[in-house]
Amino acid sequence: MTGPSTRTLTFDQLDPATAYAVWRLRQDVFVVEQDCPYPDLDGRDDEPGTRHVLLEDDGALLGYARVLDDDEVWRVGRVVLARPARGQGLADVVLQAALEACPGRDVVLDAQSPLAAWYGGHGFAVDGAEFLEDGIPHLPMRRSNKM
């Protein structure tokens, strides 16, 4: 065992079992755990510029982030860890791998407000007013590509 490692894949590189694990993890956390029914499958997972960042250990999906190509910026979202993987610093690993998939442009995201300081530790700054998304307070944040 070598410990957790990351892979960054396009939609076409996701095998069916991995795709299922990704969507299951996102559903388990964002829909069930956070009690927030929303359309997670929003039509962006299979866009040509989308990258899926996977944190895996011994074949098990521990964490995930999605990177979207929004033309002038990269957009990071769906940053998530499975419950058993939390509290071990692994979210930092997932986010760092996502940032490595974002060359040459600013990176934006909508952070759940309690996580703004954590994202700030990765170079993001609040870039607008707080807003509610699906009943959860969020803050728009931006990381300059000059970092």
C-alpha positions in Angstrom: 0.0 0.0 0.0 1.3 3.4 -1.0 -1.4 5.5 0.5 -3.9 7.9 -1.3 -3.0 9.2 -4.7 -4.7 11.5 -7.2 -5.7 11.1 -10.8 -7.1 13.7 -13.1 -9.3 12.4 -15.9 -11.6 13.6 -18.7 -15.1 12.2 -18.8 -14.2 9.8 -21.5 -11.4 8.4 -19.3 -13.8 7.6 -16.5 -14.7 3.9 -16.5 -18.2 3.0 -15.5 -17.3 1.9 -12.0 -15.3 5.1 -11.3 -18.1 7.3 -12.7 -20.6 5.5 -10.5 -18.4 6.0 -7.4 -18.0 9.7 -8.2 -21.7 10.3 -8.6 -22.5 8.2 -5.5 -20.0 10.2 -3.4 -21.4 13.5 -4.5 -24.9 12.3 -3.9 -24.1 10.9 -0.5 -22.6 14.1 0.7 -24.2 17.0 -1.1 -27.8 15.6 -1.4 -28.2 13.2 1.5 -25.7 14.3 4.2 -26.3 18.0 3.6 -30.0 17.4 3.1 -30.0 19.4 -0.1 -31.8 18.0 -3.1 -30.4 19.7 -6.1 -29.6 18.7 -9.7 -26.0 17.4 -9.2 -26.0 15.9 -12.7 -26.1 19.4 -14.3 -24.8 18.5 -17.8 -21.3 19.7 -17.2 -19.5 16.5 -16.2 -19.1 15.4 -19.9 -18.0 18.7 -21.4 -14.7 18.4 -23.3 -12.8 20.8 -21.0 -14.0 19.3 -17.7 -11.5 17.4 -15.5 -12.4 15.0 -12.8 -9.9 14.9 -9.9 -10.0 11.7 -8.0 -8.4 10.9 -4.6 -8.2 7.1 -4.3 -6.6 4.6 -2.0 -6.5 0.9 -2.8 -9.2 1.3 -5.4 -11.6 3.2 -3.1 -12.7 6.7 -4.0 -11.9 9.0 -1.0 -12.3 12.4 -2.5 -13.2 14.3 -5.6 -13.2 17.7 -7.3 -14.5 18.9 -10.6 -12.7 21.4 -12.8 -14.7 23.2 -15.4 -13.3 25.2 -18.3 -15.3 28.5 -18.2 -13.3 30.1 -21.1 -11.6 33.0 -19.3 -11.3 31.2 -15.9 -11.2 27.7 -14.5 -14.1 26.8 -12.1 -13.5 24.3 -9.3 -16.5 22.7 -7.7 -17.9 19.6 -6.1 -14.9 19.4 -3.7 -15.8 16.5 -1.5 -14.4 13.8 0.8 -16.0 10.6 1.9 -16.7 10.6 5.6 -13.9 8.2 6.6 -11.4 10.3 4.8 -12.1 13.6 6.7 -9.9 15.1 9.3 -6.6 13.8 7.7 -5.7 16.8 5.6 -6.8 15.0 2.4 -9.0 17.8 1.3 -5.8 19.8 0.8 -4.5 17.0 -1.5 -7.7 17.1 -3.6 -7.7 20.9 -3.9 -4.0 21.0 -4.8 -4.5 18.4 -7.6 -7.5 20.4 -8.9 -5.4 23.6 -9.0 -2.7 21.7 -10.9 -5.4 21.1 -13.6 -5.9 24.9 -13.9 -3.0 26.3 -15.9 -2.7 29.9 -17.0 -5.9 31.5 -15.8 -7.6 32.6 -12.6 -9.5 30.0 -10.7 -13.0 30.7 -9.3 -15.3 28.8 -7.0 -18.3 29.2 -4.8 -17.3 28.2 -1.3 -19.7 27.2 1.4 -19.2 30.2 3.7 -17.7 28.3 6.7 -15.0 27.0 4.4 -13.8 30.4 3.1 -10.8 30.6 5.4 -9.7 27.1 4.3 -9.9 28.1 0.7 -8.1 31.4 1.6 -5.2 29.2 2.8 -4.9 28.0 -0.8 -4.7 31.5 -2.2 -8.4 32.3 -2.8 -9.9 35.6 -1.8 -13.6 36.5 -1.4 -14.7 38.1 -4.7 -18.3 39.2 -4.1 -21.2 39.1 -1.7 -22.4 36.1 0.2 -25.4 34.4 -1.4 -27.7 31.4 -0.7 -27.4 28.4 -3.0 -29.9 25.7 -2.2 -30.4 27.2 1.2 -26.6 27.1 2.1 -24.6 30.3 2.4 -21.8 30.6 -0.2 -19.1 33.1 -1.0 -17.7 33.6 -4.5 -13.9 33.3 -4.4 -11.1 33.8 -6.9 -7.4 32.8 -7.0 -5.2 34.8 -9.3 -3.1 32.9 -11.9 -0.2 35.1 -10.8 0.4 32.9 -7.7 
